[in-house]
Amino acid sequence: MSVSNLTMRYGSMVALDNVTLDVAEGEFLALLGPSGSGKSTILMNIAGFNIPSAGEIRIGSEVVTDKPPHKRGIGMVFQRYALFPHLTVAENIAYPLRRRGWKQKVIADEVERVLELVDLGAYGARYPAQLSGGQQQRIAVARAIVFKPSVLLMDEPLGALDRKLRQQLQLEIKRLHRTIGCTIIFVTHDQEEALSMADRVAVMRGGRIEQIGDPTCLYERPATDFVADFIGETNFIEVAAKEITNGSAVVTFPGFEQGQSVPTAKSTIAGGKNRLGVRPEHFAVSTERQGLKAVLLEKAYAGETTTLLVETEFGELKVRLPSNELCSGIEHGSEIHLVPDMKKSRYFVA
């Protein structure tokens, strides 16, 4: 499926700004972004609940931009389940099949099939109020896939669940995707959820797609400082670029006055004051007292790793180190020298 030049306006406010997106058949795509970035608006347009101000929506080879939701052949799962409280689990799942005029025997077989898919085969006679939140969400998923849609839309379906249950259902949805093979577009504001579940992730900001790619690409090669900051954690250090050639820059900053080569995120202008992005786990402590000077403010042990909050002339930085003897010997108020892994860092235009 695809959207082309999709624009959505509410008066003077632009919710979607000329968005173009292609989703391969059978792909699991996550739309990730902060509140107000436009991710749910894209989903509502694809579903047919909103009509775009401009642009085109295709499902397969068919243009569906002006079609009502029930004629698009799309499954939809909401955050709040939207189950009918007066119907049993089996009746909830059967509802879209009855609306489509399927025969009763076929309906019964399909309801049984999807109940087994979501591991709730014995729950058909129960009512939604008799189920846990996680079970209700699985029933909502079963109802959305029972008529075998080509596209399944999921609007923050795990947002109302506790962390442990959310992680469990993430794995179940991935397993279900492999089993049924339909295209899934999954909206979330949870970076970990998007990276762990999706084949590709589209990071949204201000009604536009900031970057789209597989999880490894987004984490290791963010195109902008916004993506670097939104996906995981990133420290930003102001640096000067002495030279820029073929996707890399030679930058200088205190402790590294000789210049260090670092990959660039976009084309930049030599001599400009821009930013070096370094993830907390991409710092090392120099035993030779060379590198960026820092003073330890706080220290948090987390099993295999320990997180340090340090003060530098650039402000506070976060450093994540292996919980080894070197790390345990760093005391509050002690001075250390940090060395960033320049191959894993990124140079961003200010």
Secondary structure, DSSP 4 states (H G I P E B T S, - for coil): -EEEEEEEEETTEEEEEEEEEE--TT-EEEEE-STTSSHHHHHHHHHTSS--SEEEEEETTEE-TTS-GGGTTEEEE-TT----TTS-HHHHHHHHHHHTT--HHHHHHHHHHHHHHTT-TT-TTS-GGGS-HHHHHHHHHHHHHTT--SEEEEESTTTTS-HHHHHHHHHHHHHHHHHH--EEEEEES-HHHHHHH-SEEEEEETTEEEEEE-HHHHHHS-SSHHHHHHSS--EEEEEEEEEEETTEEEEEETTEEEEEEEEBSS---TT-EEEEEE-GGGEEE-TTS-SEEEEEEEEEEETTEEEEEEEETTEEEEEEEESSHHHHTPPTT-EEEEEE-GGG-EEE--
